[in-house]
Amino acid sequence: MKQLALSDEILLTVEKPARYIGNEINSIKKPLDEVKIRFAMCFPDVYEIGMSHLGIQILYDMFNKRKDIFCERVYSPWPDLHKILKEQKIPLFALESQDAVREFDFLGITLQYEMCYTNVIQILDLSQIPLFAKDRMDGDLFVIGGGPCAYNPEPLADFFDLFYIGEGETSYDALFDLYVEWKSSGESRREFLRRAAGIAGIYVPSLYQAAYHSDGTIADFSPVENGVPKKVEKQVVRELSDAVYPEKPLVPFLQATQDRAVLEIQRGCIRGCRFCQAGMIYRPTREKDVETLKKYAYLMLKNTGYDEISLSSLSSSDYSGLKELVSYLIEEFYGQGVNISLPSLRIDAFSLDVMEKVQDIKKSSLTFAPEAGSQRLRDVINKGLTEEVILEGASRAFAGGWQKVKLYFMLGLPTETKEDRQAIAKLADRIAKCYYEIPKEKRNGKCQITISSSFFVPKPFTPFQWAPMYEKEHYLNCAKTVNEAVKGQLNKKSIRYNWHEADVTVLEGILARGDRKLSAVILRAYEKGCMFDAWSDFFNYDAWIEAFEETGVDPGFYTVRERPLDEILPWDFIDSGVTKEFLKREYAHALEGVVTKNCRQQCSGCGAGKYQGGVCIENTG
């Protein structure tokens, strides 16, 4: 049944109506009488953000390759349309058909960032389906979550029927085959969930329960029925070159955050930074074959009309075929007016040579991510980057014509001292000095160094998952120390400093390591008007504090205390591929300042070798 949501009358009253009309280049439509499953793929943020997400592009393409599935998209309505949908009681609709989401078989929500959790509730609310999984009946759709935040699904567990843990290319076909069989069987909703829990990577929250100690920590977490696995193992694509990838990616009507063709060159990272969740949960590192990438680059540019292509990975410099691939892209496309974007590069001689060929020097800036100002603290976080390397890279860049440098750091890291924070300003000053050592006639304008700092958030499945966080005031004092140190540097006129909001960081940390008790807080925050918390214009810290108070949940329980190594963590039932023993070793190494070599130099025994993929195969020889 078509909705009235896209009437001209409504479209004329909202900002950017193109967010809601569908029909973009390469979008897909199917006759409904020819499909057995309707899947609404949701990114719980505004259209421009959701359309930039590579994972949704991959799954949209993969699901629609099946003749029996019609996968459509839905994003969070901006507050103007949200208000109209609520007031006029219009159910949230999918872009392709404009049909109500509640008429679908599945609502799949990507959980990319903790600050989108109230938008998850928004999606369920506007879809007019029961918010809590326990209240959904046999005729209701199934709500399934996935993405990096699903590695601790517990804060949202009460709202979801299922979670998919790992890379979606692996087990979704088995889930869909089961659904088709179940749908014609007449069995109950719970029976489908019980059977789905037997599929690798599928977590059904209603089939598990937690018991608590008097101090609020978890005493036990276990299945409530026989036959339900105690551990849910993440799913991994072992041969990335053979995995499905969109040859005709969707092209948004509006300028998206990442408005270009995206070429995923590898998954995982060999570096082992101890703060980085992605570097742990996406192990092992797997590369795509260069010839496969050449084919996709040609097809995506041909089928989209984009004039820019970006190489996507956690650490592009570590891709073994980078030189061959970039040389091909430059030779094949750069002369045709296609720009080549190379994020996640280390600033070495090869990288600078490549960037000089593909960037407009007058407009570009280079990015370094030292993460910590002192060598001591870089060793603690296992950054694997020395000051000598940083300064050498900066000198090469300045000699090559660049004069703008961005530096990214984190504040509030484990063992961090005031001296570590002051070292950020000193490092920036030394980089500026490298510029002014170049003869004046060879400089390319004024040196501009921008320091940006975020605040450290300990994430599940990292060596720092046990580490404490700080109160908002402490983080702000950290930033104040850096700001004052910058003012005392010789080259202060060339240095600019800005920092992230501290209150957002604290809430992100609570949600990242929370348990099921937080579901009441998230719902109460939404009821108090919290949405789009990742947007500074909308974030309402006071409303969140009220939500904690009104639900009787202590936010300090999730932040300031250091967790004992033997404590049961809310996500311990998930097998992420890295063992808890490895994470404990790395946490100990961090506190001792011991550096762990990267995966190509030496296997650290993290546990991901069991997947026998990528670099783990290389290290078994």
Residue pairs with C-beta under 8 A, 6 or more apart in sequence:
1 99
1 100
1 103
2 98
2 99
3 90
3 91
3 93
3 98
3 99
3 100
4 10
4 88
4 90
5 20
5 85
5 90
5 93
5 98
6 20
6 21
6 93
6 98
10 81
10 84
11 17
11 20
11 21
13 80
13 84
14 20
14 78
14 80
14 81
14 84
15 78
15 80
16 47
16 78
16 254
18 47
18 253
18 254
19 46
19 47
19 48
19 75
19 77
19 78
19 81
19 254
20 47
20 77
20 81
20 93
20 95
21 95
21 253
22 73
22 94
22 95
22 96
22 98
24 250
24 251
24 252
24 253
25 250
25 251
25 304
25 305
26 248
26 249
26 250
26 251
26 303
26 304
27 95
27 96
27 250
28 60
28 64
28 70
28 71
28 96
29 96
29 97
30 64
30 70
32 38
32 70
32 97
34 67
35 67
35 68
35 69
35 70
36 68
36 69
36 180
36 183
37 68
37 69
37 70
37 105
37 106
37 176
37 179
37 180
38 69
38 70
38 72
38 103
38 104
38 105
38 106
39 63
39 69
39 70
39 71
39 72
39 104
39 105
39 106
39 108
40 71
40 72
40 73
40 74
40 94
40 101
40 104
40 106
40 107
40 108
40 141
41 56
41 59
41 60
41 63
41 71
41 72
41 73
41 74
41 108
41 110
42 73
42 74
42 75
42 101
42 107
42 108
42 109
42 110
42 123
43 49
43 50
43 53
43 56
43 73
43 75
43 76
43 109
43 110
43 112
44 75
44 76
44 109
44 110
44 111
44 116
44 119
44 120
44 122
44 123
45 75
45 76
45 112
45 113
45 116
45 119
45 532
45 534
46 75
46 76
46 78
46 532
47 75
47 252
47 254
47 256
48 252
48 254
48 255
48 256
48 257
49 75
49 256
49 257
50 56
50 73
50 75
50 76
51 75
51 250
51 252
51 254
51 256
52 256
52 257
52 258
52 259
53 110
53 112
54 262
54 264
54 312
55 110
55 112
55 146
55 147
55 168
56 73
56 110
57 246
57 249
57 250
57 262
58 168
58 169
58 244
58 245
58 246
59 71
59 108
59 168
59 172
60 71
60 73
60 246
60 250
61 244
61 245
61 246
61 247
61 248
61 249
62 168
62 169
62 172
62 244
63 69
63 71
63 172
64 70
64 71
65 244
66 173
66 176
68 176
68 180
69 176
70 96
70 97
72 94
72 95
72 96
72 97
72 99
72 104
73 94
73 95
73 96
74 92
74 93
74 94
74 95
74 101
74 107
74 123
75 95
76 82
76 116
76 119
76 122
76 123
76 531
76 532
77 85
77 92
77 122
77 126
79 531
79 532
79 538
82 122
82 126
82 531
84 90
85 91
85 92
85 126
86 126
89 128
91 100
91 101
91 102
91 126
91 127
91 128
92 100
92 101
92 123
92 126
92 127
92 128
93 99
93 100
93 101
94 101
94 104
100 127
100 128
101 107
101 123
101 127
101 129
101 141
102 127
102 128
102 129
102 140
102 141
103 141
104 141
105 141
105 142
105 179
105 183
106 141
106 142
106 143
106 144
106 179
107 123
107 124
107 127
107 129
107 141
107 142
107 143
107 144
108 144
108 145
108 146
109 120
109 123
109 143
109 144
109 145
109 146
109 160
110 145
110 146
110 147
111 120
111 145
111 146
111 147
111 148
111 149
111 150
111 153
111 156
112 147
112 148
112 149
113 149
113 534
114 149
114 507
114 508
114 511
114 512
115 504
115 507
115 508
115 511
115 533
115 534
115 539
116 533
116 534
117 155
117 156
117 511
117 522
117 533
118 522
118 525
118 526
118 530
118 531
118 532
118 533
119 531
119 532
119 533
120 145
120 156
120 159
120 522
121 131
121 159
121 522
121 523
121 526
122 526
122 531
124 130
124 131
124 143
124 159
125 131
125 526
129 136
129 140
129 141
129 143
130 136
130 137
130 140
131 159
131 523
132 158
132 159
133 143
133 158
133 159
133 160
133 161
133 205
133 206
134 158
134 206
136 143
136 161
136 189
137 189
138 188
138 189
140 189
142 161
142 162
142 179
142 192
143 159
143 160
143 161
143 162
144 160
144 161
144 162
144 163
144 164
145 153
145 156
145 160
145 162
145 163
145 164
146 163
146 164
146 165
146 168
148 277
148 278
148 281
149 512
150 163
150 164
150 165
150 203
151 165
151 234
151 277
151 281
151 460
151 461
151 571
151 574
151 576
152 460
152 512
152 513
152 514
152 570
152 571
152 574
153 160
153 163
153 203
153 205
153 571
154 205
154 514
154 515
154 516
154 518
154 570
154 571
155 511
155 514
155 515
155 516
155 518
155 519
155 522
156 519
156 522
157 163
157 205
157 516
157 519
158 205
158 516
158 519
159 519
160 205
161 193
161 204
161 205
161 206
162 193
162 196
162 202
162 203
162 204
163 202
163 203
163 204
163 205
164 171
164 172
164 175
164 201
164 202
164 203
164 235
165 201
165 202
165 203
165 232
165 233
165 234
165 235
165 574
166 201
166 233
166 234
166 235
166 236
167 234
167 235
167 236
167 237
167 267
168 235
169 237
169 243
169 244
170 200
170 201
170 235
170 236
170 237
171 199
171 200
171 201
171 202
171 235
174 199
174 200
175 196
175 199
175 202
178 192
178 195
178 196
178 199
179 192
182 191
182 192
182 195
190 206
193 204
193 206
193 207
194 204
194 207
194 225
194 227
194 228
196 202
196 204
197 203
197 204
197 207
197 228
197 229
198 227
198 228
198 229
200 233
200 235
201 232
201 233
201 234
201 235
202 232
203 232
203 573
203 574
204 228
207 223
207 224
207 225
207 228
208 221
208 222
208 223
208 224
208 228
208 573
209 221
209 222
209 224
210 218
210 220
210 221
210 515
210 516
210 570
211 218
211 219
211 220
211 221
212 218
212 219
213 219
216 517
216 554
216 557
217 567
217 568
218 515
218 567
218 568
218 569
218 570
219 568
220 568
221 568
221 570
221 572
221 573
222 230
223 229
223 230
230 573
231 573
231 574
231 575
232 573
232 574
232 575
233 574
233 575
234 281
234 574
234 575
234 576
234 577
236 284
236 577
236 611
236 613
237 243
237 267
237 286
237 613
238 286
238 611
238 612
238 613
239 286
239 613
240 266
240 267
240 286
240 287
240 288
240 614
241 287
241 288
241 289
241 292
245 264
245 296
246 300
247 296
247 299
247 300
247 303
248 299
248 300
248 303
248 304
249 261
249 262
249 300
249 303
249 304
251 304
251 305
251 306
252 259
258 310
259 306
259 308
260 306
260 308
260 309
260 310
260 339
260 341
261 297
261 300
261 301
261 304
261 306
261 308
261 309
261 310
262 309
262 310
262 312
263 293
263 296
263 297
263 300
263 309
263 310
263 311
263 312
264 288
264 312
264 313
265 287
265 288
265 293
265 311
265 312
265 313
265 316
265 319
265 321
265 322
265 325
266 285
266 286
266 287
266 288
266 313
266 314
266 318
266 319
266 614
267 282
267 285
267 286
267 313
267 314
268 279
268 282
268 283
268 284
268 285
268 286
268 314
268 614
268 615
269 276
269 278
269 279
269 282
269 283
269 285
269 313
269 314
269 315
269 318
270 285
270 315
270 318
270 598
270 599
270 600
270 615
271 279
271 314
271 315
271 318
271 382
271 384
271 598
272 279
272 382
272 384
272 586
272 596
272 598
272 599
272 604
272 606
273 279
273 371
273 381
273 382
273 383
273 384
274 380
274 381
274 382
274 462
274 463
274 464
274 586
274 587
274 590
275 371
275 381
275 410
275 413
275 456
275 458
275 459
275 462
275 464
276 314
276 462
277 459
277 460
277 461
277 462
278 314
279 314
280 461
280 462
280 576
280 578
280 583
280 606
281 461
281 576
281 577
281 578
282 314
283 577
283 578
283 606
283 608
283 611
283 616
284 577
284 599
284 608
284 609
284 611
284 613
284 614
284 615
284 616
285 318
285 599
285 614
285 615
286 613
286 614
286 615
287 319
287 320
287 321
287 614
289 321
290 321
290 324
290 325
290 328
293 321
293 325
294 325
294 328
294 332
297 309
297 328
297 329
297 332
297 333
298 332
300 306
300 309
301 309
301 333
301 338
306 338
307 337
307 338
307 339
308 338
308 339
308 340
308 341
309 329
309 333
309 338
309 339
309 340
309 341
310 340
310 341
310 342
310 343
311 319
311 322
311 325
311 326
311 340
311 341
311 342
311 343
312 343
313 319
313 344
314 344
315 344
315 346
316 322
316 342
316 343
316 344
316 345
317 344
317 345
317 346
317 348
317 351
318 600
319 325
322 350
323 350
326 340
326 342
326 354
326 358
329 338
329 340
330 340
330 354
330 357
330 358
333 340
334 340
334 357
334 358
339 358
340 358
342 351
342 354
342 355
342 358
345 351
345 354
345 355
346 393
347 366
347 368
347 390
347 393
347 394
347 396
347 397
348 393
349 396
352 393
352 396
352 397
352 400
355 364
355 366
356 400
356 401
361 400
361 401
361 402
361 444
362 444
364 402
364 404
365 402
365 404
365 405
365 406
365 448
365 450
366 397
366 402
366 404
366 405
366 406
367 405
367 406
367 407
367 408
368 390
368 393
368 394
368 405
368 406
368 407
368 408
368 431
369 407
369 408
370 378
370 383
370 385
370 390
370 407
370 408
370 409
370 427
371 378
371 381
371 383
371 385
371 408
371 409
371 410
371 413
372 378
372 380
372 381
372 383
372 409
372 410
372 413
372 416
372 420
372 423
372 424
373 409
373 420
373 421
373 422
373 423
373 424
373 425
373 426
373 427
374 419
374 420
374 423
375 386
375 387
376 420
376 593
377 413
377 415
377 416
377 420
377 423
378 384
378 385
378 386
379 593
379 594
379 595
380 413
380 414
380 415
380 590
380 591
380 593
381 410
381 413
381 590
382 586
382 589
382 590
382 595
382 596
384 595
384 598
387 427
387 430
390 427
390 431
391 430
391 431
391 434
394 405
394 431
394 434
394 435
395 434
395 437
397 405
398 434
398 435
398 438
398 443
398 447
399 438
399 442
401 444
402 444
403 435
403 443
403 444
403 445
403 446
403 447
403 448
404 448
404 449
404 450
405 431
405 447
405 448
405 449
405 450
406 449
406 450
406 452
407 424
407 427
407 428
407 431
407 449
407 450
407 451
407 452
408 452
408 453
408 454
409 424
409 451
409 452
409 453
409 454
409 482
410 453
410 454
410 455
410 456
411 421
411 453
411 454
411 455
411 456
411 475
411 478
411 479
411 482
411 499
412 455
412 456
412 469
412 470
412 474
412 475
412 478
412 505
413 420
413 456
414 456
414 464
414 467
414 590
414 591
415 590
415 591
416 478
418 481
421 478
421 481
421 482
421 485
422 481
422 482
422 485
424 451
424 453
424 482
424 485
425 451
425 482
425 485
425 486
425 488
425 489
425 495
425 497
426 485
426 489
428 449
428 451
428 486
428 489
428 495
429 489
429 490
429 491
429 492
429 495
431 449
432 447
432 449
432 489
432 491
432 494
432 495
433 490
433 491
435 443
435 447
435 494
436 447
436 491
446 494
447 491
447 494
448 494
448 496
449 494
449 495
449 496
450 495
450 496
450 497
450 498
451 482
451 486
451 495
451 496
451 497
451 498
452 497
452 498
452 499
452 500
453 479
453 482
453 497
453 498
453 499
453 500
454 499
454 500
454 505
455 475
455 478
455 499
455 500
455 502
455 505
456 464
456 469
456 505
457 469
457 505
457 508
457 509
457 512
458 464
458 465
458 466
458 467
458 468
458 469
458 509
458 512
458 513
459 465
459 512
459 513
460 512
460 513
460 569
460 570
460 571
461 571
461 574
461 576
461 578
461 583
462 583
463 583
463 584
463 586
463 587
463 589
463 590
464 587
464 590
465 513
465 563
465 569
465 583
466 562
466 563
466 564
466 565
466 567
466 587
467 562
467 587
468 559
468 560
468 561
468 562
469 505
469 506
469 509
469 559
469 560
470 559
470 560
471 506
471 559
471 560
472 502
472 503
472 505
472 506
473 502
475 502
475 505
475 506
476 502
479 499
479 502
482 497
482 499
483 497
486 492
486 495
486 497
489 495
501 536
501 539
503 539
503 541
504 533
504 534
504 536
504 539
504 541
506 555
506 559
507 533
507 541
507 544
509 558
509 559
510 518
510 555
510 558
510 559
511 518
511 522
513 558
513 569
513 570
514 558
514 570
515 570
516 570
517 553
518 553
518 558
520 551
520 553
521 544
521 547
521 548
521 551
521 553
522 547
524 547
524 550
524 551
525 543
525 544
525 547
528 540
528 543
528 546
528 547
529 540
529 543
530 540
530 543
530 544
530 547
531 538
532 538
532 539
533 539
533 540
533 544
545 555
548 554
548 555
563 569
565 584
565 587
572 580
577 606
577 607
577 608
577 610
577 611
578 606
578 607
578 608
579 606
579 607
582 604
582 605
582 606
582 607
586 596
586 604
589 595
589 596
596 604
597 604
599 615
599 616
599 619
600 615
600 618
600 619
603 609
603 616
603 619
608 616
609 616
609 619
609 620
612 620
